[in-house]
Amino acid sequence: MNIEICNYTKKLSKNLVLENINLSLSGGKIYGFVGKNGSGKTMLMRAICGLILPTGGFVKINNKIIGKDISFPDSVGALIENPGFISEYSGFQNLKILAQIQKKIDDKKIVDTMRMVGLDPNEKKSFRKYSLGMKQKLGIAAAMMEDPQILVLDEPFNALDEASCENVKKMILSAKVPDRVVLLSCHDKNQINALCDETIELAQGKIIRRDSLYEKEK
């Protein structure tokens, strides 16, 4: 798995939200995107997922250009901002509907993933009655349940209690395998240092720093 971002620029109206981004990301690593709100982290994640198209430059996934060769990456799971679910359906029902799109997993995988994030798959409560923490867990489950080659988690620890954060950290670390790229954004530097192999810092839509964390104790 390889992601190449070449001279990527994105304008929204007259605002330059990403400017001349050049980045190479390879499987088997967890990359941490850091920076202040509005720095471009989420926009860059959306670009990699094919949710926005560039004003200039391109994103290439395994030698396929998004918007030219493919519309979206072939295998991607993403938690970006507020995930959209059907309000009147239970968590399991929502995940089952999503799973029917690709038809890659069965009900057992959905059940197992829900339990891993700390949700009861037999819970009949509708999504609209979920707490913020439960909604976040369901979003993480949706992103991870199909074992995607590209896993994108934008602020996955929001609204989670300490025990749930530790559980999600273990899930993220277990997702680090040779054929998968994991992209993580988080405002907590301790979480970034504990999870990531490299950090990529953005400011005003530009990459201003890239650091390896290999030498730091996990």
C-alpha positions as CSV (number, residue, x, y, z in Angstrom):
1,M,0.0,0.0,0.0
2,N,1.4,3.3,-1.1
3,I,0.0,6.8,-1.1
4,E,1.6,9.6,-3.1
5,I,0.5,13.2,-2.8
6,C,2.0,15.4,-5.5
7,N,1.8,19.3,-5.5
8,Y,-1.7,19.0,-4.1
9,T,-3.5,22.4,-3.9
10,K,-7.1,23.0,-3.0
11,K,-9.1,26.2,-3.1
12,L,-12.5,26.7,-1.6
13,S,-14.0,29.9,-2.9
14,K,-11.0,32.2,-2.6
15,N,-9.5,30.4,0.3
16,L,-6.4,28.3,-0.1
17,V,-7.0,25.4,2.3
18,L,-4.2,23.1,1.0
19,E,-1.1,24.5,-0.7
20,N,1.5,22.4,-2.6
21,I,1.3,19.3,-0.5
22,N,3.9,16.7,-1.3
23,L,3.8,13.5,0.8
24,S,4.6,9.8,0.5
25,L,2.9,7.4,2.9
26,S,3.6,3.7,3.0
27,G,2.0,0.6,4.6
28,G,2.9,-0.7,8.0
29,K,3.0,2.8,9.6
30,I,0.8,5.0,11.7
31,Y,1.1,8.7,10.7
32,G,-0.1,11.4,13.0
33,F,-1.4,14.7,11.5
34,V,-0.9,17.5,14.0
35,G,-1.7,21.2,13.9
36,K,-4.1,23.8,15.1
37,N,-7.8,23.9,14.1
38,G,-8.0,25.1,10.5
39,S,-4.4,24.0,9.7
40,G,-5.6,21.7,7.0
41,K,-5.4,18.3,8.7
42,T,-9.0,17.3,8.0
43,M,-8.9,18.6,4.5
44,L,-5.8,16.6,3.7
45,M,-7.6,13.5,5.1
46,R,-10.6,14.2,3.0
47,A,-8.3,14.6,-0.1
48,I,-6.8,11.2,0.6
49,C,-10.2,9.6,0.8
50,G,-11.4,11.2,-2.4
51,L,-14.0,13.3,-0.7
52,I,-12.6,16.5,-2.3
53,L,-10.8,16.9,-5.6
54,P,-7.8,19.1,-6.1
55,T,-7.5,22.5,-7.7
56,G,-4.0,21.4,-8.7
57,G,-1.8,18.3,-8.2
58,F,-3.1,14.9,-7.4
59,V,-3.4,12.0,-4.9
60,K,-2.2,8.6,-6.2
61,I,-3.2,5.4,-4.4
62,N,-1.2,2.4,-5.5
63,N,-0.4,4.2,-8.8
64,K,-4.1,5.1,-9.4
65,I,-4.9,8.8,-9.4
66,I,-8.0,9.8,-7.5
67,G,-10.5,11.6,-9.8
68,K,-8.8,10.2,-12.9
69,D,-8.2,6.4,-12.6
70,I,-10.5,5.9,-9.6
71,S,-13.2,8.0,-7.8
72,F,-12.2,6.7,-4.4
73,P,-9.5,4.5,-2.9
74,D,-10.4,0.8,-3.4
75,S,-10.2,0.1,0.3
76,V,-10.7,2.9,2.8
77,G,-12.3,3.3,6.2
78,A,-12.7,6.8,7.6
79,L,-13.9,8.6,10.7
80,I,-13.9,12.2,9.6
81,E,-15.9,14.9,11.5
82,N,-19.4,13.8,12.4
83,P,-20.2,10.4,10.8
84,G,-23.6,10.1,9.2
85,F,-25.9,7.4,10.4
86,I,-29.7,6.7,10.1
87,S,-31.2,8.2,13.3
88,E,-34.0,5.7,13.8
89,Y,-31.8,2.6,13.3
90,S,-29.8,0.8,15.9
91,G,-26.0,0.7,15.8
92,F,-26.0,-2.8,14.4
93,Q,-28.6,-2.0,11.7
94,N,-26.5,1.0,10.6
95,L,-23.3,-1.0,10.3
96,K,-25.1,-3.8,8.4
97,I,-26.4,-1.3,5.9
98,L,-22.9,0.0,5.3
99,A,-21.5,-3.5,5.1
100,Q,-24.0,-4.3,2.3
101,I,-22.3,-1.8,0.0
102,Q,-19.1,-3.7,-0.4
103,K,-20.3,-7.1,0.8
104,K,-16.9,-7.9,2.3
105,I,-17.9,-8.9,5.8
106,D,-20.7,-10.9,7.5
107,D,-22.8,-10.2,10.6
108,K,-20.3,-11.9,12.9
109,K,-17.5,-9.3,11.9
110,I,-20.0,-6.5,12.6
111,V,-20.8,-8.0,16.0
112,D,-17.2,-8.6,16.9
113,T,-16.2,-5.0,15.9
114,M,-19.0,-3.5,17.9
115,R,-17.9,-5.4,21.0
116,M,-14.3,-4.4,20.4
117,V,-15.2,-0.7,20.6
118,G,-17.4,-1.3,23.6
119,L,-20.9,-1.3,22.1
120,D,-23.5,-3.9,22.6
121,P,-24.6,-5.3,19.2
122,N,-27.9,-6.4,20.7
123,E,-28.8,-2.9,21.9
124,K,-32.1,-1.9,20.3
125,K,-31.7,1.8,21.1
126,S,-31.8,4.0,18.0
127,F,-28.7,6.0,17.0
128,R,-30.5,9.3,17.8
129,K,-30.6,8.2,21.5
130,Y,-26.9,7.4,21.6
131,S,-24.6,9.4,23.8
132,L,-21.8,11.3,22.1
133,G,-19.4,8.6,23.2
134,M,-21.5,5.8,21.8
135,K,-21.8,7.7,18.5
136,Q,-18.0,8.1,18.4
137,K,-17.5,4.4,19.0
138,L,-20.0,3.5,16.2
139,G,-18.1,5.8,13.9
140,I,-14.8,4.0,14.8
141,A,-16.4,0.6,14.3
142,A,-17.7,1.7,10.8
143,A,-14.2,2.8,9.8
144,M,-12.5,-0.3,11.0
145,M,-14.9,-3.2,10.5
146,E,-13.9,-4.0,6.9
147,D,-10.1,-4.0,7.6
148,P,-9.4,-1.3,5.0
149,Q,-6.0,-0.8,3.5
150,I,-6.3,2.9,4.3
151,L,-7.6,3.7,7.8
152,V,-8.3,7.4,8.5
153,L,-9.2,8.5,12.0
154,D,-9.8,12.2,12.6
155,E,-9.9,12.9,16.3
156,P,-11.0,9.4,17.3
157,F,-10.7,10.0,21.1
158,N,-13.3,12.8,21.1
159,A,-16.1,12.2,23.7
160,L,-14.5,8.9,24.9
161,D,-13.8,8.2,28.6
162,E,-10.4,7.1,29.7
163,A,-11.1,3.3,29.5
164,S,-12.6,3.7,26.0
165,C,-9.6,5.7,24.9
166,E,-7.2,2.9,26.0
167,N,-9.4,0.4,24.2
168,V,-9.3,2.4,21.0
169,K,-5.6,2.9,21.3
170,K,-5.1,-0.9,21.4
171,M,-7.3,-1.2,18.3
172,I,-5.3,1.4,16.4
173,L,-2.0,-0.3,17.3
174,S,-3.4,-3.7,16.2
175,A,-4.4,-2.1,12.8
176,K,-0.7,-1.5,12.1
177,V,0.0,-4.2,9.5
178,P,2.3,-4.1,6.4
179,D,-0.4,-3.6,3.8
180,R,-2.3,-0.8,5.6
181,V,-1.7,2.9,6.0
182,V,-3.1,4.4,9.2
183,L,-3.7,8.1,9.4
184,L,-4.5,9.7,12.7
185,S,-5.2,13.2,13.9
186,C,-5.3,14.1,17.5
187,H,-4.8,17.2,19.7
188,D,-3.3,15.1,22.5
189,K,0.5,14.9,22.0
190,N,0.8,12.0,24.4
191,Q,-1.6,10.0,22.3
192,I,0.3,10.8,19.1
193,N,3.6,9.9,20.6
194,A,2.2,6.6,22.0
195,L,0.7,5.6,18.7
196,C,2.5,7.1,15.7
197,D,5.6,6.2,13.8
198,E,5.8,9.7,12.2
199,T,4.1,13.0,12.7
200,I,3.2,15.5,9.9
201,E,2.6,19.0,11.1
202,L,0.4,21.4,9.1
203,A,-0.2,25.1,9.4
204,Q,-2.2,27.3,7.1
205,G,-2.7,24.5,4.6
206,K,1.1,23.6,4.3
207,I,3.3,20.9,5.7
208,I,5.8,22.7,7.9
209,R,7.4,19.7,9.7
210,R,7.8,15.9,9.5
211,D,9.3,13.9,12.3
212,S,10.0,10.3,12.9
213,L,9.0,8.9,16.3
214,Y,10.8,5.5,15.8
215,E,13.3,6.3,18.4
216,K,10.7,7.2,21.0
217,E,9.5,4.6,23.4
218,K,6.1,3.3,22.6
